Amino acid sequence: MLIGKGYEDAYLSETEARELMVEALEQAELTGKRVLVLIPDGTRTAPIPLMFRLFNDLLVKRVAALDYLVALGTHQPMSEAALSQLVGQPVVEGVAAGDTHIFNHRWDQPETFVTLGSIPAARIEEISQGMLSMDVPVRLNRLILEYDYIFICGPTFPHEVVGFSGGNKYFFPGISGPEVINFSHWLGALITSYKIIGTPYTPVRTVIDQAASFIDRPQLCFSMVVKTDASHSPQLAGLYIGQPQEAYAAAADLSSRVHIAWVDQPFRRVLSVMPHMYDDLWTAAKGMYKMEPAIANGGEVIIYAPHIDEISYTHGHVIDQVGYHVRDYFVKQWGRFKGFPWGVLAHSTHLRGIGTFENGVEQPRIRVTLATRISRERCEQVNLGYEDPDSIDPDAWRGREEEGILLVPKAGEMLYRVKSAD
């Protein structure tokens, strides 16, 4: 049974959130069970300290274990200082609040995975409408096998690969092996972020849900819809609790109403100011993803992040080799690029945006410029524009919407769309 509540123009109180959680947890057979909670890392806005505290209050005396696994995907492991900030409790040697263990997902360590099965090529061909046909092994962090019950606790926002984040995405790519990560991201790239982002049900979501069907542990999903208040603190606009697909669907519905800004006309130039929770371009690329549908042909997105000096702490060496390109640059030269990690190729084309590649000439629809501490030389090497961040005054961009110029003070979560767009 789905339990939840949400507001478009208000926030849930802690009392309301507690009451929803009490109702949902009373219906689950958890007494004496070992519970593992999947949570996002620091690149997602969410009141994780609140949820951590409520889980602890409601469950620690009832269950045999209450532990957490950070669904990093391929992001870097979080330090104990970062984990402490994430959960709102001191984390020392991986332990917080008594004997609660908090684990980083180690996507880079093959021995931490277990193979649950495989999605056959025929099914993949059906889901992708013929774009891809291959067996996809389903590998997941083996830690889940040490627990009786799996919780998902994370926010839902418009997302460039799957449409909206949340739900079973916390399994895939959150704690999965590279096979599903690379496959799902490349499938999203073939469809294009431009078409997928802000769409609740996509072929990529179908792949993720299919992969999750191999998990034999009972699950409960706590799907949050999050907005920041005037003090820039994350607040719950909605909380939906139930089976992952049901809770996701309710959260995505509310997210589509609170996280999409509809504008009358596309913008010529946008300055996406990236918050410090994005510490490399790999994560700060959301400043482009969320703006692309609202940029006029020939327009420009500037990713303004003076604190960033690295393209990707995990994948930068690969991006230096392949650069940033439109989808067809890779598709029409597949023999040259198919050996690179498909997830990196997907990130590349998502950031570069849609465009064409004909007769050896690449023509992106819009320009993407970095105003970061990444050097001009490296920007040019990877096929992006460069602007000195010290030359930019964000305040000078305010109030110029009628000129086709937009300042986004905290970019990366709100999706912008044009009202007249298909």
FINU-785046 format. One line per field, with one value per residue (C-alpha): residue in one letter; x, y, z; residue number from 1. Coordinates in nm, 2 decimals. Layout:
rest (a, ...)
c1 (X, ...)
c2 (Y, ...)
c3 (Z, ...)
nr (NUM, ...)
END
This chain:
rest (m, l, i, g, k, g, y, e, d, a, y, l, s, e, t, e, a, r, e, l, m, v, e, a, l, e, q, a, e, l, t, g, k, r, v, l, v, l, i, p, d, g, t, r, t, a, p, i, p, l, m, f, r, l, f, n, d, l, l, v, k, r, v, a, a, l, d, y, l, v, a, l, g, t, h, q, p, m, s, e, a, a, l, s, q, l, v, g, q, p, v, v, e, g, v, a, a, g, d, t, h, i, f, n, h, r, w, d, q, p, e, t, f, v, t, l, g, s, i, p, a, a, r, i, e, e, i, s, q, g, m, l, s, m, d, v, p, v, r, l, n, r, l, i, l, e, y, d, y, i, f, i, c, g, p, t, f, p, h, e, v, v, g, f, s, g, g, n, k, y, f, f, p, g, i, s, g, p, e, v, i, n, f, s, h, w, l, g, a, l, i, t, s, y, k, i, i, g, t, p, y, t, p, v, r, t, v, i, d, q, a, a, s, f, i, d, r, p, q, l, c, f, s, m, v, v, k, t, d, a, s, h, s, p, q, l, a, g, l, y, i, g, q, p, q, e, a, y, a, a, a, a, d, l, s, s, r, v, h, i, a, w, v, d, q, p, f, r, r, v, l, s, v, m, p, h, m, y, d, d, l, w, t, a, a, k, g, m, y, k, m, e, p, a, i, a, n, g, g, e, v, i, i, y, a, p, h, i, d, e, i, s, y, t, h, g, h, v, i, d, q, v, g, y, h, v, r, d, y, f, v, k, q, w, g, r, f, k, g, f, p, w, g, v, l, a, h, s, t, h, l, r, g, i, g, t, f, e, n, g, v, e, q, p, r, i, r, v, t, l, a, t, r, i, s, r, e, r, c, e, q, v, n, l, g, y, e, d, p, d, s, i, d, p, d, a, w, r, g, r, e, e, e, g, i, l, l, v, p, k, a, g, e, m, l, y, r, v, k, s, a, d)
c1 (0.00, 0.13, 0.15, 0.24, 0.16, 0.30, 0.26, 0.33, 0.36, 0.44, 0.66, 0.59, 0.65, 0.87, 0.55, 0.39, 0.70, 0.71, 0.35, 0.39, 0.69, 0.52, 0.23, 0.45, 0.69, 0.41, 0.29, 0.64, 0.76, 1.08, 1.11, 1.45, 1.54, 1.86, 1.78, 2.00, 1.91, 2.03, 2.09, 2.23, 2.57, 2.64, 2.56, 2.19, 1.98, 1.79, 1.72, 1.91, 1.99, 1.62, 1.55, 1.85, 1.72, 1.36, 1.48, 1.69, 1.41, 1.15, 1.36, 1.68, 1.51, 1.30, 1.55, 1.87, 2.07, 2.01, 2.29, 2.33, 2.49, 2.57, 2.45, 2.75, 2.72, 3.07, 3.12, 3.41, 3.38, 3.29, 3.53, 3.41, 3.39, 3.16, 2.96, 2.92, 2.77, 2.55, 2.38, 2.40, 2.59, 2.96, 3.09, 3.40, 3.55, 3.23, 3.00, 2.75, 2.49, 2.59, 2.65, 2.50, 2.74, 2.76, 2.92, 3.05, 2.95, 3.28, 3.20, 3.57, 3.62, 3.49, 3.50, 3.23, 2.97, 2.74, 2.57, 2.19, 2.11, 2.10, 1.85, 1.84, 1.92, 1.57, 1.42, 1.67, 1.59, 1.22, 1.27, 1.51, 1.29, 1.57, 1.85, 2.05, 2.05, 2.27, 2.26, 2.30, 2.44, 2.28, 2.55, 2.49, 2.67, 2.68, 2.62, 2.25, 2.26, 2.36, 2.03, 1.67, 1.51, 1.63, 1.51, 1.56, 1.56, 1.64, 1.50, 1.33, 1.43, 1.43, 1.72, 1.91, 1.96, 1.64, 1.38, 1.34, 1.57, 1.46, 1.31, 1.50, 1.77, 1.92, 2.00, 2.10, 2.33, 2.34, 2.50, 2.54, 2.83, 2.95, 2.75, 2.41, 2.56, 2.73, 2.44, 2.17, 2.36, 2.44, 2.08, 1.98, 2.24, 2.11, 1.76, 1.92, 1.89, 1.69, 1.41, 1.44, 1.48, 1.16, 0.98, 0.85, 0.85, 1.14, 1.31, 1.60, 1.36, 1.22, 1.57, 1.63, 1.30, 1.37, 1.72, 1.57, 1.33, 1.62, 1.66, 1.50, 1.49, 1.18, 1.20, 1.04, 1.11, 1.10, 1.08, 1.13, 1.05, 1.28, 1.29, 1.52, 1.37, 1.47, 1.77, 1.89, 1.80, 1.65, 1.29, 1.04, 0.77, 0.66, 0.73, 0.59, 0.64, 0.58, 0.72, 0.99, 0.80, 0.48, 0.67, 0.87, 0.56, 0.40, 0.72, 0.79, 0.43, 0.49, 0.84, 0.71, 0.50, 0.76, 1.09, 1.01, 1.01, 0.81, 0.92, 0.76, 1.06, 1.40, 1.71, 2.01, 2.25, 2.23, 2.47, 2.43, 2.58, 2.68, 2.67, 2.97, 2.80, 2.92, 3.30, 3.39, 3.24, 3.11, 2.85, 2.83, 2.72, 2.37, 2.39, 2.37, 2.14, 1.86, 1.89, 1.93, 1.55, 1.52, 1.82, 1.76, 1.94, 2.29, 2.26, 2.50, 2.51, 2.79, 2.87, 2.99, 3.18, 3.50, 3.55, 3.59, 3.93, 3.87, 3.66, 3.61, 3.80, 3.70, 3.68, 3.88, 4.15, 3.90, 3.73, 4.06, 4.09, 3.74, 3.63, 3.28, 3.07, 2.72, 2.57, 2.62, 2.99, 3.02, 2.75, 2.89, 3.24, 3.14, 3.44, 3.66, 3.48, 3.30, 3.59, 3.56, 3.33, 2.98, 2.88, 3.16, 3.05, 2.70, 2.82, 3.01, 2.71, 2.47, 2.69, 2.76, 2.39, 2.21, 2.35, 2.47, 2.78, 2.78, 3.07, 3.32, 3.17, 3.03, 2.76, 2.62, 2.29, 2.42, 2.75, 2.87, 3.13, 3.31, 3.38, 3.58, 3.94, 3.98, 4.23, 4.16, 4.39, 4.21, 3.87, 3.98, 4.13, 3.79, 3.59, 3.43, 3.44, 3.63, 3.57, 3.77, 3.54, 3.70, 3.57, 3.21, 2.99, 2.67, 2.48, 2.52, 2.31, 2.01, 1.67, 1.76, 1.51, 1.35, 1.69, 1.70, 1.96, 1.90, 2.09, 2.02, 2.16, 2.15, 2.16, 2.14, 1.80, 1.53, 1.45, 1.37, 1.13, 0.97, 0.59, 0.54, 0.80, 0.67)
c2 (0.00, 0.34, 0.59, 0.95, 1.32, 1.61, 1.98, 2.20, 2.52, 2.41, 2.17, 1.86, 1.92, 1.67, 1.55, 1.48, 1.29, 1.09, 1.00, 0.87, 0.67, 0.52, 0.41, 0.25, 0.08, -0.07, -0.26, -0.41, -0.73, -0.58, -0.71, -0.88, -0.82, -0.67, -0.36, -0.19, 0.17, 0.30, 0.67, 0.93, 1.09, 1.46, 1.55, 1.53, 1.78, 1.59, 1.61, 1.29, 1.40, 1.42, 1.08, 0.92, 1.05, 0.93, 0.58, 0.56, 0.67, 0.43, 0.13, 0.09, -0.09, -0.30, -0.44, -0.65, -0.41, -0.07, 0.01, 0.24, 0.21, 0.52, 0.47, 0.63, 0.49, 0.57, 0.88, 0.89, 0.73, 0.98, 1.06, 1.02, 1.40, 1.41, 1.11, 1.29, 1.59, 1.37, 1.19, 1.47, 1.25, 1.19, 0.89, 0.73, 0.42, 0.38, 0.38, 0.64, 0.67, 0.37, 0.07, 0.19, 0.11, 0.34, 0.20, 0.35, 0.16, 0.04, 0.02, -0.01, -0.33, -0.64, -0.86, -0.66, -0.77, -1.06, -1.16, -1.20, -1.29, -1.15, -0.95, -1.14, -0.97, -1.03, -0.84, -0.56, -0.53, -0.51, -0.24, -0.03, -0.06, -0.22, 0.03, -0.23, -0.61, -0.77, -0.97, -0.74, -0.90, -0.78, -0.74, -0.57, -0.49, -0.82, -0.64, -0.66, -1.04, -0.98, -0.81, -0.92, -0.60, -0.32, 0.04, 0.30, 0.66, 0.93, 1.23, 1.24, 1.51, 1.53, 1.32, 1.32, 0.95, 0.79, 1.07, 1.12, 1.00, 0.78, 0.44, 0.15, 0.39, 0.36, 0.00, 0.07, 0.25, 0.34, 0.01, -0.18, -0.31, -0.14, -0.35, -0.20, 0.14, 0.16, 0.00, 0.21, 0.54, 0.46, 0.37, 0.71, 0.88, 0.71, 0.84, 1.17, 1.36, 1.63, 1.38, 1.18, 1.44, 1.51, 1.20, 0.96, 0.64, 0.58, 0.27, 0.33, 0.32, -0.01, -0.16, -0.05, -0.19, -0.52, -0.54, -0.48, -0.77, -1.00, -0.88, -1.13, -0.92, -0.74, -0.37, -0.04, 0.29, 0.63, 0.86, 1.22, 1.53, 1.81, 2.18, 2.43, 2.70, 3.06, 2.97, 2.72, 2.42, 2.11, 2.06, 1.78, 1.89, 1.53, 1.18, 0.87, 0.52, 0.19, -0.05, 0.12, 0.15, 0.28, 0.53, 0.65, 0.71, 0.93, 1.12, 1.17, 1.31, 1.57, 1.64, 1.71, 1.99, 2.15, 2.09, 2.20, 2.58, 2.66, 2.96, 3.15, 3.17, 3.00, 3.18, 3.30, 3.27, 3.11, 3.13, 2.82, 2.88, 2.55, 2.49, 2.35, 2.00, 1.95, 1.92, 1.82, 1.87, 1.52, 1.62, 1.99, 1.90, 1.91, 2.28, 2.20, 1.90, 2.09, 2.40, 2.24, 2.22, 2.60, 2.72, 2.87, 2.73, 2.87, 2.98, 2.92, 2.76, 2.88, 2.65, 2.89, 2.70, 2.88, 2.61, 2.33, 2.24, 1.88, 1.73, 1.40, 1.26, 0.91, 0.93, 1.24, 1.04, 0.88, 1.21, 1.36, 1.09, 1.11, 1.47, 1.61, 1.54, 1.51, 1.16, 1.10, 1.18, 0.85, 0.65, 0.72, 0.63, 0.34, 0.12, 0.39, 0.44, 0.12, 0.01, 0.31, 0.29, 0.36, 0.55, 0.80, 0.84, 0.90, 1.17, 1.32, 1.35, 1.46, 1.75, 1.85, 1.83, 1.73, 1.81, 1.65, 1.49, 1.48, 1.43, 1.46, 1.79, 1.81, 2.08, 2.10, 2.28, 2.51, 2.62, 2.49, 2.70, 2.63, 2.92, 2.71, 2.66, 2.40, 2.56, 2.70, 2.44, 2.15, 2.30, 2.32, 1.97, 1.83, 2.04, 2.29, 2.67, 2.85, 3.17, 3.31, 3.28, 3.59, 3.79, 3.70, 3.90, 3.68, 3.99, 4.15, 3.86, 3.93, 4.05, 4.02, 3.75, 3.99, 4.01, 3.63, 3.61, 3.40, 3.36, 3.03, 3.09, 2.73, 2.52, 2.15, 2.05, 2.26, 2.16, 2.44, 2.39, 2.61, 2.62, 2.60, 2.31, 1.97)
c3 (0.00, -0.10, 0.19, 0.12, 0.11, -0.09, -0.15, -0.45, -0.24, 0.11, 0.31, 0.52, 0.89, 1.08, 1.25, 0.92, 0.79, 1.12, 1.10, 0.74, 0.84, 1.15, 0.94, 0.67, 0.91, 1.12, 0.82, 0.75, 0.92, 1.06, 1.42, 1.46, 1.10, 0.95, 0.75, 0.49, 0.38, 0.04, 0.05, -0.20, -0.17, -0.12, -0.48, -0.41, -0.22, 0.05, 0.43, 0.50, 0.86, 0.93, 0.77, 0.95, 1.28, 1.22, 1.11, 1.42, 1.65, 1.49, 1.43, 1.63, 1.92, 1.68, 1.43, 1.47, 1.25, 1.08, 0.84, 0.54, 0.20, 0.00, -0.36, -0.53, -0.88, -1.00, -0.78, -0.55, -0.20, 0.07, 0.35, 0.71, 0.74, 0.43, 0.56, 0.90, 0.72, 0.50, 0.79, 1.05, 1.30, 1.36, 1.16, 1.30, 1.14, 0.94, 1.24, 1.36, 1.63, 1.83, 1.61, 1.28, 0.99, 0.69, 0.39, 0.06, -0.25, -0.41, -0.77, -0.85, -0.66, -0.85, -0.55, -0.38, -0.65, -0.69, -1.03, -0.99, -1.34, -1.69, -1.90, -2.24, -2.56, -2.70, -2.41, -2.44, -2.81, -2.72, -2.45, -2.67, -2.98, -3.17, -3.08, -2.89, -2.87, -2.61, -2.29, -1.99, -1.68, -1.36, -1.09, -0.76, -0.44, -0.25, 0.08, 0.01, 0.07, 0.43, 0.51, 0.54, 0.42, 0.18, 0.21, -0.06, 0.08, -0.17, -0.36, -0.70, -0.95, -1.33, -1.46, -1.79, -1.82, -1.68, -1.69, -1.32, -1.04, -0.75, -0.70, -0.84, -0.97, -0.63, -0.72, -1.08, -1.12, -0.74, -0.62, -0.94, -1.14, -1.45, -1.69, -1.62, -1.56, -1.90, -2.08, -1.93, -1.97, -2.33, -2.41, -2.26, -2.48, -2.79, -2.71, -2.60, -2.27, -2.46, -2.51, -2.19, -1.91, -1.72, -1.87, -1.60, -1.80, -2.04, -2.19, -1.94, -1.65, -1.79, -1.80, -1.44, -1.32, -1.51, -1.35, -1.00, -1.05, -0.99, -0.62, -0.39, -0.07, 0.04, -0.03, 0.09, -0.09, 0.08, -0.22, -0.13, -0.33, -0.20, -0.23, -0.07, 0.15, 0.18, 0.40, 0.14, 0.36, 0.20, 0.29, 0.22, -0.03, -0.05, 0.10, -0.06, 0.09, -0.07, -0.32, -0.53, -0.85, -0.68, -0.45, -0.75, -0.96, -0.70, -0.63, -1.00, -1.04, -0.78, -0.90, -1.25, -1.09, -0.86, -1.04, -1.39, -1.47, -1.78, -1.97, -2.26, -2.49, -2.51, -2.38, -2.58, -2.29, -1.95, -1.66, -1.45, -1.11, -0.97, -0.59, -0.41, -0.37, -0.73, -0.70, -1.06, -1.41, -1.41, -1.15, -1.23, -1.59, -1.45, -1.51, -1.88, -1.87, -1.69, -1.92, -2.27, -2.35, -2.29, -2.50, -2.84, -3.14, -3.15, -2.78, -2.50, -2.15, -1.93, -1.64, -1.37, -1.10, -0.98, -0.72, -0.98, -1.12, -1.25, -1.52, -1.34, -1.05, -1.17, -1.55, -1.64, -1.81, -2.04, -2.12, -2.21, -2.48, -2.62, -2.56, -2.55, -2.86, -3.00, -3.01, -3.38, -3.35, -3.16, -3.34, -3.69, -3.57, -3.35, -3.44, -3.31, -2.98, -2.88, -2.66, -2.43, -2.12, -2.25, -1.94, -2.02, -2.38, -2.25, -2.02, -2.31, -2.54, -2.26, -2.18, -2.54, -2.62, -2.94, -3.28, -3.61, -3.75, -4.13, -4.37, -4.08, -3.96, -3.61, -3.55, -3.19, -3.15, -2.88, -2.73, -2.39, -2.21, -1.88, -1.64, -1.39, -1.28, -1.56, -1.80, -2.14, -2.29, -2.14, -2.23, -2.59, -2.57, -2.48, -2.72, -2.48, -2.46, -2.20, -2.01, -1.72, -1.41, -1.26, -1.55, -1.47, -1.23, -1.17, -1.04, -1.39, -1.53, -1.30, -1.43, -1.80, -1.90, -2.16, -2.33, -2.36, -2.08, -1.76, -1.43, -1.25, -0.90, -0.79, -1.10, -1.14, -1.00, -1.17, -1.53, -1.77, -2.06, -2.31, -2.30, -2.67, -2.71, -2.82)
nr (1, 2, 3, 4, 5, 6, 7, 8, 9, 10, 11, 12, 13, 14, 15, 16, 17, 18, 19, 20, 21, 22, 23, 24, 25, 26, 27, 28, 29, 30, 31, 32, 33, 34, 35, 36, 37, 38, 39, 40, 41, 42, 43, 44, 45, 46, 47, 48, 49, 50, 51, 52, 53, 54, 55, 56, 57, 58, 59, 60, 61, 62, 63, 64, 65, 66, 67, 68, 69, 70, 71, 72, 73, 74, 75, 76, 77, 78, 79, 80, 81, 82, 83, 84, 85, 86, 87, 88, 89, 90, 91, 92, 93, 94, 95, 96, 97, 98, 99, 100, 101, 102, 103, 104, 105, 106, 107, 108, 109, 110, 111, 112, 113, 114, 115, 116, 117, 118, 119, 120, 121, 122, 123, 124, 125, 126, 127, 128, 129, 130, 131, 132, 133, 134, 135, 136, 137, 138, 139, 140, 141, 142, 143, 144, 145, 146, 147, 148, 149, 150, 151, 152, 153, 154, 155, 156, 157, 158, 159, 160, 161, 162, 163, 164, 165, 166, 167, 168, 169, 170, 171, 172, 173, 174, 175, 176, 177, 178, 179, 180, 181, 182, 183, 184, 185, 186, 187, 188, 189, 190, 191, 192, 193, 194, 195, 196, 197, 198, 199, 200, 201, 202, 203, 204, 205, 206, 207, 208, 209, 210, 211, 212, 213, 214, 215, 216, 217, 218, 219, 220, 221, 222, 223, 224, 225, 226, 227, 228, 229, 230, 231, 232, 233, 234, 235, 236, 237, 238, 239, 240, 241, 242, 243, 244, 245, 246, 247, 248, 249, 250, 251, 252, 253, 254, 255, 256, 257, 258, 259, 260, 261, 262, 263, 264, 265, 266, 267, 268, 269, 270, 271, 272, 273, 274, 275, 276, 277, 278, 279, 280, 281, 282, 283, 284, 285, 286, 287, 288, 289, 290, 291, 292, 293, 294, 295, 296, 297, 298, 299, 300, 301, 302, 303, 304, 305, 306, 307, 308, 309, 310, 311, 312, 313, 314, 315, 316, 317, 318, 319, 320, 321, 322, 323, 324, 325, 326, 327, 328, 329, 330, 331, 332, 333, 334, 335, 336, 337, 338, 339, 340, 341, 342, 343, 344, 345, 346, 347, 348, 349, 350, 351, 352, 353, 354, 355, 356, 357, 358, 359, 360, 361, 362, 363, 364, 365, 366, 367, 368, 369, 370, 371, 372, 373, 374, 375, 376, 377, 378, 379, 380, 381, 382, 383, 384, 385, 386, 387, 388, 389, 390, 391, 392, 393, 394, 395, 396, 397, 398, 399, 400, 401, 402, 403, 404, 405, 406, 407, 408, 409, 410, 411, 412, 413, 414, 415, 416, 417, 418, 419, 420, 421, 422)
END
